[in-house]
Amino acid sequence: MDKESLFLRLVISHAALLLLLILLILMQAPLWILICVLLLCSTVIVWRIYSGLRRQLDLISSVANQIKTGDYSRRIPDLELDEMEHVGKDLNAMLGKLDRTIHHLSVHREELRLVLSTIDDVLWSQNLEGRFELVNSAFQELFAAYNPGMEQCYWEVIREPQLLALIKDSEGSPERIMTELQLGEHFYLLSGMTNLSARRRVFILQNIDGIRQAEQMKRDFVVNLAHELRTPLTAIKGFTEAMQENCLAENSRYLKIIQNHTERLIHLIIDLEQLIRLERTAEIEKQEISLQTFFANLKMILGPEVEEKGLAFEIELDKRLPRLSCDPFKLEQVFINLVQNSLRYTDTGSITIRSKVSDHLITFEVTDTGKGIEARHLSRIFERFYVADSARNRSRSGTGLGLAIVKHIVLLHNGSIEVNSEPGKGTSFYIHLPTEQLQGSW
């Protein structure tokens, strides 16, 4: 069906008006009649054009109001004017694409809600102002103050001070947070991420009670196992020492093998018990010590063992660090383990302990001239029972727990430890302790 053109209507109206004007002039009509006729005709023409446009715009406005109420399936009907018909078709095409986009978004949103409802972990999303945008059912079960029918901020729903402090401290930072906390009698792992471009923050609280129970069962198992093994191993060690006195020459080699393996198992049990004790405590008994005296005693303990192997043992201290606040017994164990680790893999050269004070850190360095460690092992050497070269370790009586104990003690001092090594060039361990460990002036 052909549509009427607004442009054609305007052309015909102007032509008719011009023709009427010429006719009136030829008829020599008075001026006032001429003016009145022109005004009347112009008014009729304008009114007809306005009425036609108004009907078209009312139809478009009616559809727009229906879409505004949520009826996205509505479309603009056929319009009388050709120009408006083109506008209507373009708007209908846009509405069709918008309807498909909204449908896809609604489907994805329902899928997201279904996924979130199946997640047992507590999950929620909030905007940068702290108002909740999305929560799952686990969140509603844990925080009863949440009302889905209201706009609420996290501090109105979450009452636990520790969790509130963690959320507050992470505000404005794009860095991911991951930390453990206790809410009531349960333990959780909190992880969160901020998307500044989307102005959203997402948090997940994962219940780790099962992991904690498994860790406790593991510790109890290790303690019980160590206790049960200590008595028979002590008996084996005592009997082999007694048998050594009257042992036949051809059997002494086998007796020595029994003794060596017994000693290794006893050392393993001692290390396991020590590691379990360190994991069970989060506190250390600090006291102010003289580093000169501390390392002098350390040299008395380790010196004979190092010299027996023909190595030099050097200790170089920063004179600006005369005293230190620490747990001396645990810190002594750190250096004993590191030096003994160096002894296993250093055949010539030296073992050196150095200290250095910077603006914010105290750094202790334990360096050897041994065989070094391949780069692929460096990231894992502080793991329990991890051995870079298991064959070589068996021949040198290592337990694989010494460096794990070292790292745990350093962490208890709020410090950190790192390692630098190259095959054939030795190994260096760096222990960094915060300056608040210092007492007095430098």
MARVEXKOL-998974 format. One record per residue (C-alpha): residue in one letter; y, z, x. Coordinates in Angstrom, 3 decimals. Layout:
// MARVEXKOL-998974
ATOM dotor       py       pz       px
ATOM     A        Y        Z        X
...
//
This chain:
// MARVEXKOL-998974
ATOM dotor       py       pz       px
ATOM     M    0.000    0.000    0.000
ATOM     D    3.390   -1.028    1.403
ATOM     K    5.844    1.784    1.933
ATOM     E    9.531    1.623    1.152
ATOM     S   11.729    1.521    4.224
ATOM     L   14.687    3.861    4.471
ATOM     F   16.441    1.378    6.707
ATOM     L   15.944   -1.419    4.144
ATOM     R   17.196    0.846    1.371
ATOM     L   20.377    1.587    3.340
ATOM     V   20.952   -2.120    4.081
ATOM     I   20.543   -3.119    0.415
ATOM     S   22.792   -0.284   -0.745
ATOM     H   25.560   -1.258    1.667
ATOM     A   25.219   -4.955    0.724
ATOM     A   25.458   -4.123   -2.983
ATOM     L   28.470   -1.919   -2.368
ATOM     L   30.159   -4.642   -0.350
ATOM     L   29.411   -7.246   -3.049
ATOM     L   30.884   -4.992   -5.738
ATOM     L   33.983   -4.486   -3.646
ATOM     I   34.479   -8.248   -3.267
ATOM     L   33.957   -8.788   -7.003
ATOM     L   36.549   -6.162   -7.914
ATOM     I   39.045   -7.674   -5.490
ATOM     L   38.527  -11.148   -6.996
ATOM     M   39.047   -9.679  -10.443
ATOM     Q   42.331   -8.181   -9.169
ATOM     A   41.311   -4.740  -10.448
ATOM     P   43.879   -1.964  -10.003
ATOM     L   43.560    0.128   -6.832
ATOM     W   42.649    3.334   -8.613
ATOM     I   39.818    1.601  -10.468
ATOM     L   38.641    0.156   -7.174
ATOM     I   38.595    3.575   -5.541
ATOM     C   36.859    5.258   -8.467
ATOM     V   34.155    2.610   -8.648
ATOM     L   33.524    2.820   -4.880
ATOM     L   33.291    6.622   -4.962
ATOM     L   30.934    6.542   -7.925
ATOM     C   28.662    3.947   -6.366
ATOM     S   28.639    5.717   -2.988
ATOM     T   27.721    9.004   -4.685
ATOM     V   24.802    7.396   -6.533
ATOM     I   23.532    5.754   -3.334
ATOM     V   23.775    8.964   -1.265
ATOM     W   22.114   11.002   -4.015
ATOM     R   19.167    8.617   -4.269
ATOM     I   18.658    8.618   -0.492
ATOM     Y   18.990   12.433   -0.324
ATOM     S   16.562   12.937   -3.217
ATOM     G   13.964   10.709   -1.565
ATOM     L   14.275   12.490    1.797
ATOM     R   14.237   15.869    0.119
ATOM     R   10.935   15.147   -1.649
ATOM     Q    9.341   14.096    1.628
ATOM     L   10.645   17.165    3.503
ATOM     D    9.513   19.485    0.691
ATOM     L    5.973   18.096    0.999
ATOM     I    6.002   18.659    4.794
ATOM     S    7.464   22.168    4.339
ATOM     S    4.803   23.054    1.752
ATOM     V    1.990   22.038    4.138
ATOM     A    3.634   23.930    7.005
ATOM     N    3.801   27.128    4.899
ATOM     Q    0.107   26.817    4.017
ATOM     I   -0.791   26.346    7.689
ATOM     K    1.330   29.379    8.559
ATOM     T   -0.847   31.511    6.261
ATOM     G   -3.958   30.468    8.208
ATOM     D   -5.171   27.406    6.333
ATOM     Y   -5.435   25.096    9.352
ATOM     S   -7.330   22.448    7.385
ATOM     R   -4.234   21.357    5.410
ATOM     R   -2.745   17.928    6.104
ATOM     I    0.491   16.159    5.128
ATOM     P   -0.137   13.760    2.171
ATOM     D    1.016   10.146    1.976
ATOM     L    4.808    9.899    1.962
ATOM     E    6.966    7.327    0.176
ATOM     L    9.220    6.313    3.061
ATOM     D    7.753    4.284    5.870
ATOM     E    9.641    6.205    8.553
ATOM     M    8.494    9.565    7.172
ATOM     E    4.935    8.246    6.853
ATOM     H    4.835    7.643   10.620
ATOM     V    6.089   11.192   11.227
ATOM     G    3.446   12.530    8.820
ATOM     K    0.636   10.665   10.591
ATOM     D    1.751   11.995   13.985
ATOM     L    1.928   15.531   12.615
ATOM     N   -1.526   15.161   11.021
ATOM     A   -2.970   13.974   14.337
ATOM     M   -1.432   16.973   16.075
ATOM     L   -2.733   19.323   13.357
ATOM     G   -6.222   17.851   13.686
ATOM     K   -6.258   18.431   17.416
ATOM     L   -4.834   21.918   16.944
ATOM     D   -7.492   22.686   14.329
ATOM     R  -10.287   21.604   16.697
ATOM     T   -8.785   23.665   19.517
ATOM     I   -8.494   26.752   17.324
ATOM     H  -12.083   26.253   16.152
ATOM     H  -13.351   26.085   19.751
ATOM     L  -11.316   29.156   20.668
ATOM     S  -12.659   31.097   17.695
ATOM     V  -16.225   30.124   18.619
ATOM     H  -15.689   31.216   22.225
ATOM     R  -14.051   34.437   21.053
ATOM     E  -17.023   35.262   18.851
ATOM     E  -19.361   34.468   21.729
ATOM     L  -17.306   36.800   23.925
ATOM     R  -17.452   39.545   21.309
ATOM     L  -21.216   39.070   21.025
ATOM     V  -21.611   39.321   24.804
ATOM     L  -19.381   42.395   24.983
ATOM     S  -21.296   44.070   22.158
ATOM     T  -24.555   43.682   24.111
ATOM     I  -23.083   45.270   27.281
ATOM     D  -24.016   48.934   27.514
ATOM     D  -21.274   49.609   30.070
ATOM     V  -17.856   50.732   28.856
ATOM     L  -15.448   47.787   29.018
ATOM     W  -11.860   47.321   27.945
ATOM     S   -8.862   45.066   28.510
ATOM     Q   -5.231   46.145   28.370
ATOM     N   -1.900   44.463   28.976
ATOM     L    0.486   45.459   31.753
ATOM     E    2.295   47.828   29.386
ATOM     G   -0.953   49.776   28.886
ATOM     R   -1.757   48.648   25.316
ATOM     F   -5.386   47.860   24.514
ATOM     E   -6.177   44.202   23.888
ATOM     L   -9.983   44.256   23.707
ATOM     V  -12.656   46.971   23.805
ATOM     N  -16.418   46.923   23.309
ATOM     S  -18.561   49.228   21.193
ATOM     A  -19.538   51.365   24.193
ATOM     F  -15.854   52.151   24.747
ATOM     Q  -15.445   53.246   21.129
ATOM     E  -18.484   55.509   21.414
ATOM     L  -17.211   57.173   24.603
ATOM     F  -13.582   57.545   23.509
ATOM     A  -13.555   58.721   19.900
ATOM     A   -9.739   58.733   19.721
ATOM     Y   -9.664   54.925   19.706
ATOM     N   -8.706   53.409   16.337
ATOM     P   -9.299   49.623   16.082
ATOM     G   -6.802   49.401   13.225
ATOM     M   -3.908   50.632   15.367
ATOM     E   -2.094   49.435   18.452
ATOM     Q   -2.785   52.144   21.040
ATOM     C   -2.072   52.663   24.735
ATOM     Y   -4.692   53.924   27.165
ATOM     W   -3.044   57.343   27.633
ATOM     E   -3.274   57.938   23.866
ATOM     V   -7.045   57.425   23.855
ATOM     I   -8.333   58.410   27.311
ATOM     R   -8.028   62.154   27.921
ATOM     E   -9.844   62.579   31.252
ATOM     P   -7.224   63.361   33.962
ATOM     Q   -9.202   61.779   36.814
ATOM     L   -9.666   58.470   34.981
ATOM     L   -6.029   58.453   33.832
ATOM     A   -4.859   59.013   37.410
ATOM     L   -6.994   56.131   38.722
ATOM     I   -5.634   53.732   36.085
ATOM     K   -2.071   54.895   36.707
ATOM     D   -2.349   54.589   40.499
ATOM     S   -3.645   51.014   40.239
ATOM     E   -0.733   49.787   38.105
ATOM     G    1.227   46.912   39.584
ATOM     S   -1.400   46.181   42.243
ATOM     P   -3.499   42.991   42.127
ATOM     E   -6.136   44.633   44.347
ATOM     R   -9.534   45.334   42.846
ATOM     I  -10.446   49.006   42.478
ATOM     M  -13.960   50.399   42.702
ATOM     T  -14.646   54.124   42.828
ATOM     E  -17.044   56.740   41.516
ATOM     L  -15.953   59.520   39.159
ATOM     Q  -17.456   62.171   36.947
ATOM     L  -16.658   62.452   33.235
ATOM     G  -18.170   65.567   31.788
ATOM     E  -21.766   65.745   32.949
ATOM     H  -22.083   62.015   33.612
ATOM     F  -21.280   59.926   36.669
ATOM     Y  -19.618   56.521   36.432
ATOM     L  -18.600   53.665   38.694
ATOM     L  -15.124   52.449   37.748
ATOM     S  -14.169   48.904   38.667
ATOM     G  -10.953   47.194   37.629
ATOM     M   -8.991   44.019   38.254
ATOM     T   -5.427   42.965   37.402
ATOM     N   -4.420   39.387   36.534
ATOM     L   -0.642   39.283   36.851
ATOM     S   -0.343   35.694   35.561
ATOM     A   -2.277   36.552   32.377
ATOM     R   -0.635   40.008   32.245
ATOM     R   -4.012   41.615   31.675
ATOM     R   -6.041   44.387   33.307
ATOM     V   -9.803   44.672   32.821
ATOM     F  -11.830   47.825   33.518
ATOM     I  -15.565   48.550   33.462
ATOM     L  -17.159   51.997   33.514
ATOM     Q  -20.786   51.733   34.578
ATOM     N  -22.988   54.771   34.040
ATOM     I  -24.767   55.584   37.302
ATOM     D  -26.659   58.705   36.200
ATOM     G  -29.946   56.876   36.817
ATOM     I  -28.875   55.903   40.326
ATOM     R  -27.795   59.472   41.077
ATOM     Q  -31.104   60.808   39.799
ATOM     A  -33.015   58.282   41.908
ATOM     E  -31.009   59.291   44.976
ATOM     Q  -31.701   62.966   44.280
ATOM     M  -35.414   62.237   43.851
ATOM     K  -35.374   60.341   47.124
ATOM     R  -33.662   63.210   48.932
ATOM     D  -36.083   65.741   47.445
ATOM     F  -38.997   63.535   48.461
ATOM     V  -37.717   63.239   52.032
ATOM     V  -37.131   66.993   52.300
ATOM     N  -40.603   67.798   50.944
ATOM     L  -42.213   65.147   53.126
ATOM     A  -40.444   66.447   56.223
ATOM     H  -41.483   69.997   55.410
ATOM     E  -45.107   69.004   54.887
ATOM     L  -45.247   66.942   58.087
ATOM     R  -43.498   69.418   60.353
ATOM     T  -46.330   71.964   60.377
ATOM     P  -49.194   69.596   61.277
ATOM     L  -47.033   67.755   63.830
ATOM     T  -46.086   71.034   65.480
ATOM     A  -49.773   71.940   65.601
ATOM     I  -50.684   68.549   67.100
ATOM     K  -47.960   68.930   69.709
ATOM     G  -49.151   72.438   70.624
ATOM     F  -52.799   71.436   70.873
ATOM     T  -52.068   68.356   72.999
ATOM     E  -50.023   70.483   75.405
ATOM     A  -52.883   72.964   75.603
ATOM     M  -55.423   70.172   76.147
ATOM     Q  -53.275   68.703   78.926
ATOM     E  -54.174   71.609   81.224
ATOM     N  -57.932   70.903   81.173
ATOM     C  -57.885   67.198   80.377
ATOM     L  -60.065   64.752   82.258
ATOM     A  -58.182   62.186   84.302
ATOM     E  -59.485   59.235   82.262
ATOM     N  -58.282   60.885   79.002
ATOM     S  -54.824   61.969   80.156
ATOM     R  -53.315   58.545   79.323
ATOM     Y  -54.489   58.745   75.705
ATOM     L  -53.293   62.332   75.435
ATOM     K  -49.870   61.270   76.699
ATOM     I  -49.705   58.547   74.016
ATOM     I  -50.477   61.155   71.332
ATOM     Q  -47.742   63.401   72.696
ATOM     N  -45.149   60.596   72.773
ATOM     H  -45.822   59.520   69.204
ATOM     T  -45.855   63.115   68.019
ATOM     E  -42.477   63.710   69.644
ATOM     R  -41.111   60.556   68.018
ATOM     L  -42.272   61.654   64.567
ATOM     I  -40.758   65.113   65.102
ATOM     H  -37.423   63.528   66.089
ATOM     L  -37.599   61.301   63.009
ATOM     I  -38.131   64.303   60.745
ATOM     I  -35.238   66.156   62.388
ATOM     D  -32.944   63.152   61.874
ATOM     L  -34.048   62.757   58.254
ATOM     E  -33.374   66.414   57.497
ATOM     Q  -29.972   66.206   59.171
ATOM     L  -29.016   63.082   57.222
ATOM     I  -30.059   64.693   53.932
ATOM     R  -27.982   67.782   54.746
ATOM     L  -24.944   65.589   55.483
ATOM     E  -25.355   63.723   52.192
ATOM     R  -25.568   66.948   50.220
ATOM     T  -22.247   68.276   51.461
ATOM     A  -18.788   66.797   51.035
ATOM     E  -17.088   69.430   53.182
ATOM     I  -16.958   70.254   56.858
ATOM     E  -16.065   73.469   58.642
ATOM     K  -12.973   72.584   60.638
ATOM     Q  -11.666   74.557   63.516
ATOM     E   -9.158   73.848   66.246
ATOM     I  -10.812   73.041   69.558
ATOM     S   -9.783   72.139   73.080
ATOM     L  -10.911   68.617   73.844
ATOM     Q  -11.171   69.382   77.558
ATOM     T  -13.645   72.174   76.830
ATOM     F  -15.417   70.106   74.146
ATOM     F  -16.094   67.156   76.454
ATOM     A  -16.909   69.404   79.389
ATOM     N  -19.703   70.949   77.325
ATOM     L  -20.745   67.488   76.175
ATOM     K  -21.005   66.345   79.789
ATOM     M  -23.181   69.366   80.609
ATOM     I  -25.529   68.414   77.750
ATOM     L  -25.742   64.676   78.418
ATOM     G  -24.947   64.477   82.127
ATOM     P  -28.446   65.234   83.456
ATOM     E  -30.014   62.736   81.051
ATOM     V  -27.565   59.990   82.060
ATOM     E  -27.855   60.711   85.804
ATOM     E  -31.656   60.755   85.579
ATOM     K  -31.451   57.109   84.601
ATOM     G  -29.122   56.329   87.510
ATOM     L  -26.028   55.632   85.370
ATOM     A  -22.454   56.827   85.815
ATOM     F  -21.056   59.029   83.036
ATOM     E  -17.252   58.995   82.749
ATOM     I  -14.920   60.747   80.296
ATOM     E  -11.252   59.662   80.157
ATOM     L   -9.028   61.661   77.796
ATOM     D   -5.496   60.934   76.581
ATOM     K   -3.376   63.816   77.895
ATOM     R   -1.259   63.682   74.740
ATOM     L   -4.228   64.945   72.764
ATOM     P   -5.031   68.427   74.108
ATOM     R   -6.469   69.861   70.873
ATOM     L   -8.127   68.638   67.705
ATOM     S   -8.984   70.072   64.294
ATOM     C  -12.557   69.090   63.420
ATOM     D  -16.086   70.325   62.885
ATOM     P  -17.087   70.669   66.567
ATOM     F  -20.841   70.809   65.962
ATOM     K  -20.910   67.682   63.818
ATOM     L  -18.483   65.820   66.098
ATOM     E  -20.654   66.777   69.071
ATOM     Q  -23.634   65.230   67.289
ATOM     V  -21.642   61.977   66.935
ATOM     F  -21.151   61.626   70.697
ATOM     I  -24.692   62.776   71.507
ATOM     N  -26.156   60.106   69.191
ATOM     L  -23.877   57.377   70.543
ATOM     V  -24.554   58.211   74.193
ATOM     Q  -28.300   58.462   73.610
ATOM     N  -28.171   55.125   71.808
ATOM     S  -26.432   53.629   74.862
ATOM     L  -29.035   55.189   77.175
ATOM     R  -31.839   53.356   75.382
ATOM     Y  -30.346   49.947   76.061
ATOM     T  -28.452   50.410   79.351
ATOM     D  -30.379   50.076   82.591
ATOM     T  -27.516   49.749   85.093
ATOM     G  -23.804   50.496   85.181
ATOM     S  -22.105   53.270   83.251
ATOM     I  -21.389   54.972   79.947
ATOM     T  -17.738   55.845   79.304
ATOM     I  -15.994   57.944   76.664
ATOM     R  -12.238   57.400   76.211
ATOM     S   -9.627   58.778   73.816
ATOM     K   -6.297   57.276   72.783
ATOM     V   -3.549   58.461   70.463
ATOM     S   -1.462   56.013   68.404
ATOM     D    1.149   56.660   65.722
ATOM     H   -1.338   57.225   62.927
ATOM     L   -4.795   57.345   64.494
ATOM     I   -6.835   59.062   67.150
ATOM     T   -9.368   56.654   68.628
ATOM     F  -12.454   57.649   70.603
ATOM     E  -14.271   54.871   72.417
ATOM     V  -17.872   55.042   73.650
ATOM     T  -18.610   52.060   75.902
ATOM     D  -21.701   51.083   77.867
ATOM     T  -22.680   48.220   80.163
ATOM     G  -26.005   47.624   78.468
ATOM     K  -27.699   44.581   76.984
ATOM     G  -25.360   44.345   74.001
ATOM     I  -26.054   43.434   70.379
ATOM     E  -26.116   40.011   68.765
ATOM     A  -23.294   39.327   66.288
ATOM     R  -25.701   38.871   63.350
ATOM     H  -26.794   42.506   63.665
ATOM     L  -23.372   44.168   63.946
ATOM     S  -22.705   44.424   60.204
ATOM     R  -25.974   46.300   59.592
ATOM     I  -26.492   48.599   62.543
ATOM     F  -25.171   51.625   60.620
ATOM     E  -27.817   51.214   57.918
ATOM     R  -30.709   53.650   57.851
ATOM     F  -33.757   52.535   59.805
ATOM     Y  -32.130   49.231   60.738
ATOM     V  -33.080   48.174   64.258
ATOM     A  -31.642   45.087   65.917
ATOM     D  -34.768   44.611   68.042
ATOM     S  -37.707   46.499   66.539
ATOM     A  -40.065   45.721   69.417
ATOM     R  -37.590   47.000   71.990
ATOM     N  -36.781   50.022   69.835
ATOM     R  -40.414   51.121   69.643
ATOM     S  -40.632   51.113   73.388
ATOM     R  -37.524   53.299   73.647
ATOM     S  -38.381   55.906   70.964
ATOM     G  -35.504   55.279   68.568
ATOM     T  -35.710   56.447   64.937
ATOM     G  -33.154   54.060   63.419
ATOM     L  -31.208   56.977   61.912
ATOM     G  -28.877   57.967   64.743
ATOM     L  -26.054   55.563   63.896
ATOM     A  -26.370   56.282   60.149
ATOM     I  -25.816   59.979   60.950
ATOM     V  -22.836   59.074   63.151
ATOM     K  -21.166   57.070   60.397
ATOM     H  -21.720   59.797   57.814
ATOM     I  -20.150   62.474   60.020
ATOM     V  -17.155   60.234   60.764
ATOM     L  -16.644   59.608   57.027
ATOM     L  -16.745   63.360   56.401
ATOM     H  -13.784   63.598   58.813
ATOM     N  -11.948   60.937   56.704
ATOM     G  -12.307   58.518   59.589
ATOM     S  -13.894   55.158   60.255
ATOM     I  -16.138   53.626   62.890
ATOM     E  -16.517   50.073   64.158
ATOM     V  -18.515   48.333   66.850
ATOM     N  -17.821   45.488   69.228
ATOM     S  -20.575   43.942   71.319
ATOM     E  -21.766   40.760   72.993
ATOM     P  -25.216   40.115   74.424
ATOM     G  -25.185   40.835   78.138
ATOM     K  -21.720   42.430   78.080
ATOM     G  -22.405   45.875   76.693
ATOM     T  -21.382   47.644   73.504
ATOM     S  -18.297   49.623   72.440
ATOM     F  -18.089   51.997   69.473
ATOM     Y  -14.637   52.951   68.186
ATOM     I  -14.149   56.116   66.130
ATOM     H  -10.798   56.353   64.311
ATOM     L   -9.678   59.720   62.954
ATOM     P   -6.400   60.213   61.027
ATOM     T   -3.602   62.057   62.797
ATOM     E   -3.687   64.920   60.297
ATOM     Q   -6.665   66.111   62.332
ATOM     L   -4.181   67.071   65.058
ATOM     Q   -2.761   70.522   65.400
ATOM     G    0.387   71.354   67.339
ATOM     S    2.592   68.955   69.293
ATOM     W    1.496   66.137   71.526
//
